[in-house]
Amino acid sequence: MTHYHTIIIGGGPAGMMAAIASSYYGFSTLLIEKNKRLGKKLAGTGGGRCNVTNSGNLDDLMAGIPGNGRFLYSVFAQFDNHDIINFFKDNGVALKEEDHGRMFPTTNKSRTIIQALEDKIKELGGRILTETEVVSVIKDHDRFVLKSADQSLTCDKLIVTTGGKSYPSTGSTGFGHDIARHFKLEVTPLEAAESPLLTDFPHKLLQGISLDDVNLTYDKHSITHDLLFTHFGLSGPAALRLSSFVSGGETAHLDLLPAMNQEQLSAFLEKNREKTIKNALKLLLPERLAEFLAQDQPDKVKQLDPKKLESLLASIKDMPIKITGKMSLTKSFVTKGGVNLKEINPKTLESKKVAGLHFAGEVLDINAHTGGFNITAALCTGWVAGSPHY
């Protein structure tokens, strides 16, 4: 039976970074992944370009991690987004910054990021075992015993980085939560987060229109970011972020032009009073959206009576959108819920009940917005879980 100091189950960003940290500190380390390749889910992030982190400060990070971000204060004190940026720079991967602080490899390929992490594990002497599914984990005295279909392995330290339950096609089946439950740790209810929104909106007319920096509001939650109209409702960062706060049945309000207030918009229309409403709005918005807003209105701007003007301004600045639901966990980017953080030491990410058992990444009850925040949480918790704490 082969023995390692540290075994990590799950070869996503948290698992790869845990393997790097453990190997860096000189421990015999094995990373086990059931897919053919490491980083299957990571390969699809950022539209295949891999939004690997965010350049913001600590306050920005906390704002980007609405699901229990405060738990990560002591993690970020040890390894944060700037350490991620430096890690890739030191390992020959140039990153570039795009809007909202999003960091991507200059190659625009997620493979660049995965390869750099994989190469670093090997360079430091860590072992990688792919196409291997762990089927059971027990603790025998001070050692963990892991079984796959054809072998048994033992370790002193076990790190679980199996992800949540979103996108099961990438291998996220919730096995890490089963391990937690086996060791009598609590797992909070799992639901979809960073999920596209289903709406009762006239999808066909607006399908495929994308907008930059609109404002989407529900209750006290107000998000200014990009938005995409789809055949089922809304997607893009603004919708994905709002999905953490809704479940279906709510009415959100959309401001298509947050940079202009009602008076400025009214003045703009007055300046273009000889134009058709559609042609005037086309100067500010995509043509099909201008056409949609102009229906049920008179032909020309100058024909708008006060009531019609008010309704047009409201449809631009405060468009009500009824949310009927969210995409299922299988189609959502992130899992909300996971191993209860009350069970975990925030400085080491070790279970408070089971010595040597650590958790990192999305298997924990932490969820963040798109924009590099989830991967940041995964890489940083991976590093801390893989590092020794004396």
C-alpha positions as CSV (number, residue, x, y, z in Angstrom):
1,M,0.0,0.0,0.0
2,T,1.7,3.2,-1.1
3,H,1.9,5.9,1.5
4,Y,2.2,9.7,1.0
5,H,2.3,12.5,3.5
6,T,-0.4,14.4,1.7
7,I,-3.1,13.2,-0.8
8,I,-5.4,15.7,-2.5
9,I,-8.7,14.5,-4.1
10,G,-9.8,16.7,-7.0
11,G,-7.6,18.3,-9.7
12,G,-9.3,21.7,-10.1
13,P,-7.6,25.1,-9.1
14,A,-7.8,24.4,-5.4
15,G,-6.4,20.9,-5.7
16,M,-3.6,21.9,-8.0
17,M,-2.6,24.8,-5.8
18,A,-2.7,22.6,-2.7
19,A,-0.4,20.1,-4.4
20,I,2.0,22.9,-5.3
21,A,2.1,24.2,-1.7
22,S,2.5,20.8,-0.2
23,S,5.3,19.8,-2.6
24,Y,6.9,23.3,-2.2
25,Y,7.2,22.6,1.6
26,G,8.9,19.2,0.8
27,F,6.1,16.8,1.6
28,S,5.5,13.7,-0.5
29,T,2.3,14.6,-2.3
30,L,-0.2,12.9,-4.6
31,L,-3.0,14.7,-6.5
32,I,-5.8,12.4,-7.6
33,E,-8.2,13.4,-10.4
34,K,-10.9,11.2,-12.0
35,N,-10.9,13.0,-15.4
36,K,-8.3,12.4,-18.1
37,R,-7.0,16.0,-17.5
38,L,-6.6,18.3,-14.6
39,G,-8.7,21.5,-14.5
40,K,-11.7,20.4,-16.6
41,K,-14.0,23.0,-15.2
42,L,-11.3,25.6,-15.2
43,A,-10.8,25.1,-18.9
44,G,-14.3,26.4,-19.6
45,T,-14.1,29.5,-17.3
46,G,-14.1,33.0,-18.7
47,G,-15.4,31.7,-22.1
48,G,-12.4,29.4,-22.3
49,R,-9.9,32.2,-21.6
50,C,-9.8,31.6,-17.8
51,N,-10.5,34.7,-15.7
52,V,-7.9,33.5,-13.2
53,T,-8.2,36.3,-10.5
54,N,-9.2,39.9,-9.9
55,S,-6.8,42.7,-9.3
56,G,-8.8,44.5,-6.6
57,N,-7.9,45.2,-3.0
58,L,-9.2,43.3,0.0
59,D,-12.5,45.3,0.1
60,D,-13.1,44.4,-3.5
61,L,-12.4,40.8,-2.8
62,M,-14.9,40.8,0.0
63,A,-17.5,42.5,-2.1
64,G,-16.9,39.9,-4.8
65,I,-17.5,37.0,-2.4
66,P,-21.0,37.5,-0.9
67,G,-21.2,33.9,0.3
68,N,-19.2,33.8,3.6
69,G,-16.3,35.8,2.3
70,R,-15.4,37.0,5.8
71,F,-14.2,33.5,6.6
72,L,-11.4,34.1,4.2
73,Y,-9.7,37.0,6.0
74,S,-7.1,34.7,7.5
75,V,-6.6,32.8,4.2
76,F,-6.0,36.1,2.3
77,A,-3.6,37.2,5.1
78,Q,-1.4,34.2,4.0
79,F,-2.0,34.1,0.3
80,D,-4.2,36.5,-1.7
81,N,-5.0,37.6,-5.3
82,H,-1.8,39.5,-5.6
83,D,0.2,36.4,-4.7
84,I,-1.7,34.6,-7.4
85,I,-0.7,37.3,-10.0
86,N,3.0,37.0,-8.8
87,F,2.9,33.2,-8.8
88,F,1.9,33.2,-12.5
89,K,4.4,36.0,-13.3
90,D,7.2,34.0,-11.6
91,N,6.3,30.9,-13.5
92,G,6.4,32.6,-16.9
93,V,2.7,33.3,-17.4
94,A,1.9,36.9,-18.3
95,L,-1.5,38.2,-17.2
96,K,-3.5,41.2,-18.5
97,E,-6.2,43.2,-16.8
98,E,-9.6,43.8,-18.4
99,D,-12.7,45.7,-17.2
100,H,-13.8,45.3,-13.6
101,G,-10.3,44.1,-12.5
102,R,-10.6,40.8,-14.3
103,M,-7.2,39.1,-14.9
104,F,-6.6,36.8,-17.9
105,P,-3.6,35.1,-19.4
106,T,-2.3,37.2,-22.3
107,T,-2.6,34.0,-24.5
108,N,-6.4,34.1,-23.9
109,K,-6.2,30.4,-23.3
110,S,-7.2,28.6,-20.1
111,R,-4.8,25.8,-21.1
112,T,-1.9,28.2,-20.3
113,I,-3.1,28.5,-16.7
114,I,-3.7,24.8,-16.2
115,Q,-0.4,23.9,-17.8
116,A,1.5,26.3,-15.6
117,L,-0.1,24.7,-12.4
118,E,0.5,21.2,-13.7
119,D,4.2,21.9,-14.6
120,K,4.8,23.4,-11.2
121,I,3.5,20.4,-9.4
122,K,5.8,18.2,-11.4
123,E,8.8,20.5,-11.0
124,L,8.4,20.4,-7.2
125,G,8.2,16.6,-7.2
126,G,4.5,16.1,-6.7
127,R,2.8,13.2,-8.3
128,I,-0.4,13.4,-10.4
129,L,-2.8,10.4,-10.9
130,T,-5.5,11.0,-13.5
131,E,-8.4,8.8,-14.5
132,T,-8.6,7.5,-11.0
133,E,-11.8,7.8,-9.0
134,V,-11.6,7.5,-5.2
135,V,-14.6,5.4,-4.0
136,S,-14.1,5.4,-0.2
137,V,-12.1,7.2,2.5
138,I,-11.8,6.0,6.1
139,K,-9.4,6.9,8.9
140,D,-7.5,4.2,10.5
141,H,-5.7,5.4,13.7
142,D,-3.6,8.4,12.4
143,R,-3.8,7.5,8.7
144,F,-6.4,8.0,6.0
145,V,-7.0,5.0,3.8
146,L,-8.3,5.8,0.3
147,K,-9.6,3.2,-2.1
148,S,-10.1,3.4,-5.9
149,A,-11.3,0.5,-8.1
150,D,-7.8,-1.0,-8.3
151,Q,-5.7,0.3,-5.5
152,S,-5.4,1.5,-1.9
153,L,-3.4,4.5,-0.7
154,T,-2.6,6.0,2.7
155,C,-1.7,9.4,3.9
156,D,-1.2,11.5,7.0
157,K,-3.0,14.6,5.6
158,L,-6.0,14.5,3.3
159,I,-7.1,17.6,1.4
160,V,-10.6,17.4,-0.2
161,T,-10.9,19.8,-3.2
162,T,-13.7,18.0,-5.2
163,G,-15.7,21.2,-6.0
164,G,-19.4,21.7,-5.6
165,K,-22.3,20.1,-7.5
166,S,-22.6,22.6,-10.4
167,Y,-21.7,21.4,-13.9
168,P,-21.5,17.7,-13.1
169,S,-20.2,17.0,-16.6
170,T,-16.9,18.4,-15.3
171,G,-16.8,15.8,-12.5
172,S,-18.4,17.8,-9.7
173,T,-20.6,15.1,-8.2
174,G,-20.6,16.2,-4.5
175,F,-18.3,13.3,-3.5
176,G,-16.4,15.8,-1.2
177,H,-19.6,16.4,0.7
178,D,-20.1,12.7,1.1
179,I,-16.6,12.5,2.7
180,A,-17.5,15.4,5.0
181,R,-20.7,13.6,6.1
182,H,-18.9,10.3,6.6
183,F,-16.7,12.1,9.1
184,K,-19.8,13.6,10.7
185,L,-19.2,17.2,9.5
186,E,-22.3,19.3,8.6
187,V,-22.9,20.2,4.9
188,T,-25.2,23.2,4.4
189,P,-28.0,22.9,1.7
190,L,-26.7,23.1,-1.9
191,E,-28.3,25.4,-4.4
192,A,-27.4,27.1,-7.6
193,A,-25.5,30.4,-7.5
194,E,-24.0,32.5,-10.4
195,S,-26.9,31.1,-12.3
196,P,-28.6,32.5,-15.5
197,L,-32.1,33.9,-14.7
198,L,-35.3,32.6,-16.2
199,T,-37.8,35.5,-16.9
200,D,-41.2,36.0,-18.4
201,F,-39.7,38.7,-20.7
202,P,-40.3,38.7,-24.5
203,H,-37.1,36.8,-25.1
204,K,-37.4,36.3,-28.9
205,L,-37.3,40.0,-29.6
206,L,-34.2,40.7,-27.6
207,Q,-32.3,37.4,-27.8
208,G,-28.6,37.9,-28.3
209,I,-28.5,41.6,-27.3
210,S,-25.6,42.3,-24.9
211,L,-25.3,45.5,-22.9
212,D,-22.3,47.0,-21.0
213,D,-22.7,48.3,-17.5
214,V,-26.4,48.3,-17.0
215,N,-27.9,48.4,-13.5
216,L,-30.0,45.5,-12.3
217,T,-31.7,45.9,-9.0
218,Y,-33.8,43.7,-6.7
219,D,-34.7,44.7,-3.1
220,K,-31.5,46.3,-1.6
221,H,-29.2,44.5,-4.1
222,S,-28.0,46.7,-6.9
223,I,-25.6,45.4,-9.5
224,T,-23.9,47.5,-12.3
225,H,-22.3,45.2,-14.8
226,D,-22.8,43.7,-18.3
227,L,-26.0,41.9,-19.3
228,L,-27.0,39.5,-22.0
229,F,-30.6,38.8,-23.2
230,T,-31.0,35.1,-24.0
231,H,-33.7,32.8,-25.4
232,F,-34.7,31.9,-21.8
233,G,-34.1,35.2,-19.9
234,L,-31.0,37.0,-18.7
235,S,-27.3,36.0,-18.4
236,G,-24.0,37.8,-18.2
237,P,-22.4,39.1,-15.0
238,A,-25.2,41.3,-13.8
239,A,-27.8,38.5,-14.0
240,L,-25.4,35.9,-12.5
241,R,-24.6,38.1,-9.5
242,L,-28.2,38.8,-8.9
243,S,-29.0,35.1,-8.9
244,S,-27.5,34.8,-5.4
245,F,-30.3,36.9,-4.0
246,V,-33.4,35.5,-5.9
247,S,-35.1,32.2,-6.3
248,G,-38.1,32.9,-8.6
249,G,-41.2,35.0,-8.2
250,E,-39.4,38.3,-7.7
251,T,-39.4,41.4,-9.9
252,A,-36.1,42.9,-10.7
253,H,-35.7,46.4,-12.2
254,L,-33.4,47.2,-15.1
255,D,-31.8,50.6,-15.8
256,L,-30.5,50.4,-19.3
257,L,-28.6,53.8,-19.1
258,P,-27.4,54.2,-15.5
259,A,-24.9,56.9,-16.7
260,M,-27.8,59.3,-17.5
261,N,-30.5,60.4,-15.1
262,Q,-34.1,61.0,-16.2
263,E,-33.6,64.8,-16.7
264,Q,-30.5,64.2,-19.0
265,L,-32.4,61.5,-20.9
266,S,-35.4,63.8,-21.3
267,A,-33.1,66.6,-22.5
268,F,-31.4,64.3,-25.0
269,L,-34.8,63.3,-26.5
270,E,-35.9,67.0,-26.7
271,K,-32.7,67.7,-28.6
272,N,-33.6,64.9,-31.1
273,R,-37.3,65.7,-31.2
274,E,-37.5,65.7,-35.0
275,K,-36.2,62.1,-35.2
276,T,-38.3,58.9,-34.9
277,I,-38.2,57.5,-31.4
278,K,-36.3,54.5,-32.7
279,N,-33.6,56.5,-34.4
280,A,-33.2,58.8,-31.4
281,L,-32.8,55.8,-29.0
282,K,-30.5,54.0,-31.5
283,L,-27.9,56.7,-30.7
284,L,-27.8,55.3,-27.1
285,L,-28.8,51.7,-27.4
286,P,-28.5,48.7,-29.7
287,E,-30.9,49.0,-32.7
288,R,-33.2,46.0,-31.8
289,L,-33.5,47.3,-28.2
290,A,-34.4,50.8,-29.5
291,E,-37.0,49.2,-31.8
292,F,-38.5,47.2,-28.8
293,L,-38.7,50.3,-26.7
294,A,-40.3,52.4,-29.5
295,Q,-43.2,50.0,-30.1
296,D,-46.5,51.2,-28.6
297,Q,-45.2,54.7,-28.8
298,P,-45.9,57.4,-31.4
299,D,-43.6,57.5,-34.4
300,K,-41.6,60.7,-33.6
301,V,-40.1,62.1,-30.4
302,K,-42.0,65.4,-30.8
303,Q,-45.3,63.4,-30.7
304,L,-44.7,62.2,-27.2
305,D,-47.3,63.6,-24.8
306,P,-46.2,63.9,-21.1
307,K,-47.8,60.6,-20.2
308,K,-46.1,58.7,-23.1
309,L,-42.8,60.4,-22.4
310,E,-43.0,59.3,-18.7
311,S,-43.7,55.7,-19.7
312,L,-40.8,55.7,-22.2
313,L,-38.4,57.1,-19.7
314,A,-39.6,54.5,-17.1
315,S,-39.1,51.6,-19.6
316,I,-35.4,52.8,-20.1
317,K,-34.6,53.7,-16.5
318,D,-36.8,51.3,-14.5
319,M,-37.8,48.3,-16.7
320,P,-39.6,45.7,-14.5
321,I,-38.5,42.1,-15.2
322,K,-40.4,39.2,-13.6
323,I,-37.9,36.5,-12.6
324,T,-39.6,33.1,-12.9
325,G,-36.6,31.0,-11.7
326,K,-32.9,30.1,-12.1
327,M,-31.1,27.6,-14.2
328,S,-30.6,24.3,-12.4
329,L,-27.4,23.4,-10.5
330,T,-26.2,21.4,-13.5
331,K,-26.3,24.6,-15.7
332,S,-25.0,27.0,-13.0
333,F,-21.4,28.2,-12.6
334,V,-21.2,27.9,-8.8
335,T,-22.6,25.9,-5.9
336,K,-24.0,27.8,-2.9
337,G,-23.6,25.8,0.2
338,G,-21.1,23.1,1.2
339,V,-19.0,22.0,4.2
340,N,-20.2,24.2,7.1
341,L,-17.5,26.7,7.9
342,K,-18.2,26.3,11.7
343,E,-16.5,22.9,11.2
344,I,-13.3,24.3,9.7
345,N,-10.4,26.2,11.3
346,P,-10.1,29.4,9.2
347,K,-6.3,29.7,9.6
348,T,-5.5,26.1,8.4
349,L,-8.7,24.9,6.7
350,E,-8.4,21.7,8.8
351,S,-11.5,20.1,10.2
352,K,-12.0,20.9,13.9
353,K,-13.2,17.3,14.5
354,V,-10.9,15.2,12.4
355,A,-7.1,15.9,12.6
356,G,-5.4,15.9,9.2
357,L,-8.6,16.4,7.2
358,H,-8.6,19.6,5.2
359,F,-11.0,21.2,2.7
360,A,-10.4,23.8,0.1
361,G,-12.2,25.4,-2.9
362,E,-15.9,25.1,-3.8
363,V,-16.5,22.1,-1.6
364,L,-16.7,24.6,1.3
365,D,-19.7,26.8,1.9
366,I,-18.2,29.8,0.1
367,N,-19.6,31.2,-3.1
368,A,-18.4,34.2,-5.1
369,H,-19.3,36.3,-8.1
370,T,-17.9,35.7,-11.6
371,G,-15.1,38.1,-12.4
372,G,-12.2,35.9,-11.0
373,F,-13.5,35.7,-7.4
374,N,-14.4,32.0,-7.3
375,I,-11.0,31.0,-8.8
376,T,-9.3,33.4,-6.4
377,A,-11.0,31.7,-3.4
378,A,-10.1,28.3,-4.8
379,L,-6.4,29.0,-5.4
380,C,-5.9,30.8,-2.1
381,T,-7.7,28.2,0.0
382,G,-5.7,25.5,-1.9
383,W,-2.4,27.1,-1.0
384,V,-3.3,27.5,2.7
385,A,-4.7,23.9,2.9
386,G,-1.5,22.5,1.3
387,S,0.9,24.6,3.5
388,P,2.1,23.3,6.9
389,H,0.9,25.3,10.0
390,Y,3.2,24.7,13.0
